[in-house]
Amino acid sequence: MPEARKRALILGDGAAGTIMANKLRFHTDPSQLEIKVIGNSVNHYFKPDGVMIPFGFKNHKNSVKPTKSLFNHGVDYIHDTVTSIDLENHSVRAGDTGEISYDYIVIATGDRFSTEDLPGYNEAAHHFYSLEATLELRQKLAEFKGGKIVVGQASIPIQCPPAPYEFTFQLDQYLRLKGLRQSTEIHYIYPLNRVFTMPNVSSFVEKLMEEKGIMVHKLFNVDSLDPVSKTLSSLEGEQVPYDLLILVPPHKGQKLMTDSGLADESGYIDVDRNHLNYRDYDNVFVVGDATNLPISKAGATAHFESEYLANRIASEVSGNAFFESYNGEVACTTITGGQEAITLFFSYSKPPRANFQSKSDYFLKWTSSDTYFSAMLRGIM
Ligand SMILES: Cc1cc2nc3c(=O)[nH]c(=O)nc-3n(C[C@H](O)[C@H](O)[C@H](O)COP(=O)(O)OP(=O)(O)OC[C@H]3O[C@@H](n4cnc5c(N)ncnc54)[C@H](O)[C@@H]3O)c2cc1C
């Protein structure tokens, strides 16, 4: 008797959900596995371009594609919002669709901006973490005539930890090109006692900041901001006034995960770091920014995790044993200014080394939206 066709359900249609679905389709026989994705985005925005678009270094039109066009043949995409998850009964509910059952579930719903955690944020701060905010910031920068710009992040964790320093280097470059660098002070605030989470990358970045005249405020954990006096205050008691505040908003996991009992108040889901299972459920997995894993919340992480998990589910579906584990491997290219970038390779056990920056790495970064939409999202790399 042939085995019944299994059902894989992927929640979330961003980087992790799309790569996961497309890779899994490549690895499995459609007669053995049905793949459904439920997601509620209309457009898929390539967020790394947020460190280029505000300066006119890239046109945002090349950074967006309709979400539904990004799934490979054989993936059933449902545009809807998931409202509850019931692991015991192997089912989820979604707005218009109602109940959907599964054999395997992969949660890839990313995280959200919790601006409610920082009163005054919406009136006072700008950011480059969504397309809408990035386009507003582009306008704000076009009107900027010099003064004091404060750049940083409201808290940890955030998506793509290097993005604030990448943005700051691009800002420095942009102001130089516009002839405004002499009349502008750039202040970079960071919550830790360094300028980046990973110590040896931090020392590399800090040296570059010093060379470029960027003023650094370490151990600056944002406590409050005052939109009237235009001042940012830290828990440590420091106050920094600003003319333009560019602050990455506080992040949390999705509230749905807290409400469904899968996560605590943080909204991030606790998973086995080597197997990506939720607790002892062997059919429940989490990938991408939705996890509480200590490695970077990055598209590159989602890519490596999906590679591992697609192989694992495919082996199970076809009745083969699978003994591999995910070792936290990630590779990502980050901009260091002056049209240069460094590529960082790391894993759970191997910290990254910031050896050298190059123009070819910058080119790699500049063209990465093309690689992303044509190959990475499609699951062919
Ligand atoms: C400025 C910036 C620069 C970055 N640079 C890099 C970089 O250089 N390299 C890198 O690797 N990464 C980078 N990243 C990080 C990368 O973009 C994210 O880590 C990646 O998008 C995470 O993918 P995800 O699928 O987990 O989450 P997302 O891409 O956020 O996708 C989550 C999806 O789930 C959907 N969803 C959420 N809740 C529900 C629900 N209840 N029902 C249905 N659908 C739901 C959402 O609509 C969304 O489409 C950057 C991010 C930013 C903001």
The ligand as a MOL file (V3000), in Angstrom:
LIG
                    3D

  0  0  0     0  0            999 V3000
M  V30 BEGIN CTAB
M  V30 COUNTS 53 58 0 0 0
M  V30 BEGIN ATOM
M  V30 1 C 17.6490 47.2510 6.9140 0
M  V30 2 C 17.8300 45.7660 6.8890 0
M  V30 3 C 18.9680 45.2420 6.3150 0
M  V30 4 C 19.1520 43.8620 6.2760 0
M  V30 5 N 20.2870 43.3670 5.6950 0
M  V30 6 C 20.4740 42.0360 5.6430 0
M  V30 7 C 21.6320 41.4980 4.9920 0
M  V30 8 O 22.4670 42.2270 4.4660 0
M  V30 9 N 21.7760 40.1510 4.9770 0
M  V30 10 C 20.8630 39.3210 5.5560 0
M  V30 11 O 21.0570 38.1080 5.5020 0
M  V30 12 N 19.7580 39.7960 6.1880 0
M  V30 13 C 19.5380 41.1270 6.2370 0
M  V30 14 N 18.4220 41.6390 6.8480 0
M  V30 15 C 17.5460 40.7330 7.6170 0
M  V30 16 C 16.5490 39.9690 6.7670 0
M  V30 17 O 15.8480 40.8120 5.9120 0
M  V30 18 C 15.5890 39.2530 7.7090 0
M  V30 19 O 16.3350 38.5450 8.6660 0
M  V30 20 C 14.7020 38.2940 6.9420 0
M  V30 21 O 13.7800 39.0210 6.1980 0
M  V30 22 C 13.9870 37.3360 7.9040 0
M  V30 23 O 13.1190 36.5120 7.1910 0
M  V30 24 P 11.8050 35.9120 7.8810 0
M  V30 25 O 11.1070 35.1900 6.8160 0
M  V30 26 O 12.1540 35.2580 9.1380 0
M  V30 27 O 10.9410 37.1870 8.2760 0
M  V30 28 P 10.1900 38.1890 7.2460 0
M  V30 29 O 10.9830 38.3110 5.9890 0
M  V30 30 O 9.9230 39.3920 8.0660 0
M  V30 31 O 8.8690 37.4240 6.8850 0
M  V30 32 C 7.8450 37.1190 7.7890 0
M  V30 33 C 6.5860 36.9840 6.9580 0
M  V30 34 O 5.5570 36.4400 7.7560 0
M  V30 35 C 4.3430 37.0940 7.4530 0
M  V30 36 N 3.4770 36.9610 8.6320 0
M  V30 37 C 3.7260 37.4000 9.8880 0
M  V30 38 N 2.6960 37.0890 10.6860 0
M  V30 39 C 1.7870 36.4420 9.9190 0
M  V30 40 C 0.5160 35.8790 10.1870 0
M  V30 41 N -0.0450 35.8870 11.3950 0
M  V30 42 N -0.1540 35.3030 9.1590 0
M  V30 43 C 0.3720 35.2440 7.9180 0
M  V30 44 N 1.5800 35.7560 7.6140 0
M  V30 45 C 2.2790 36.3550 8.6210 0
M  V30 46 C 4.7490 38.5280 7.1580 0
M  V30 47 O 3.8100 39.1800 6.3330 0
M  V30 48 C 6.0730 38.3320 6.4370 0
M  V30 49 O 5.9070 38.2440 5.0450 0
M  V30 50 C 18.1790 43.0040 6.8590 0
M  V30 51 C 17.0190 43.5370 7.4420 0
M  V30 52 C 16.8420 44.9000 7.4530 0
M  V30 53 C 15.5730 45.4660 8.0610 0
M  V30 END ATOM
M  V30 BEGIN BOND
M  V30 1 1 1 2
M  V30 2 1 2 3
M  V30 3 2 2 52
M  V30 4 2 3 4
M  V30 5 1 4 5
M  V30 6 1 4 50
M  V30 7 2 5 6
M  V30 8 1 6 7
M  V30 9 1 6 13
M  V30 10 2 7 8
M  V30 11 1 7 9
M  V30 12 1 9 10
M  V30 13 2 10 11
M  V30 14 1 10 12
M  V30 15 2 12 13
M  V30 16 1 13 14
M  V30 17 1 14 15
M  V30 18 1 14 50
M  V30 19 1 15 16
M  V30 20 1 16 17
M  V30 21 1 16 18
M  V30 22 1 18 19
M  V30 23 1 18 20
M  V30 24 1 20 21
M  V30 25 1 20 22
M  V30 26 1 22 23
M  V30 27 1 23 24
M  V30 28 2 24 25
M  V30 29 1 24 26
M  V30 30 1 24 27
M  V30 31 1 27 28
M  V30 32 2 28 29
M  V30 33 1 28 30
M  V30 34 1 28 31
M  V30 35 1 31 32
M  V30 36 1 32 33
M  V30 37 1 33 34
M  V30 38 1 33 48
M  V30 39 1 34 35
M  V30 40 1 35 36
M  V30 41 1 35 46
M  V30 42 1 36 37
M  V30 43 1 36 45
M  V30 44 2 37 38
M  V30 45 1 38 39
M  V30 46 1 39 40
M  V30 47 2 39 45
M  V30 48 1 40 41
M  V30 49 2 40 42
M  V30 50 1 42 43
M  V30 51 2 43 44
M  V30 52 1 44 45
M  V30 53 1 46 47
M  V30 54 1 46 48
M  V30 55 1 48 49
M  V30 56 2 50 51
M  V30 57 1 51 52
M  V30 58 1 52 53
M  V30 END BOND
M  V30 END CTAB
M  END
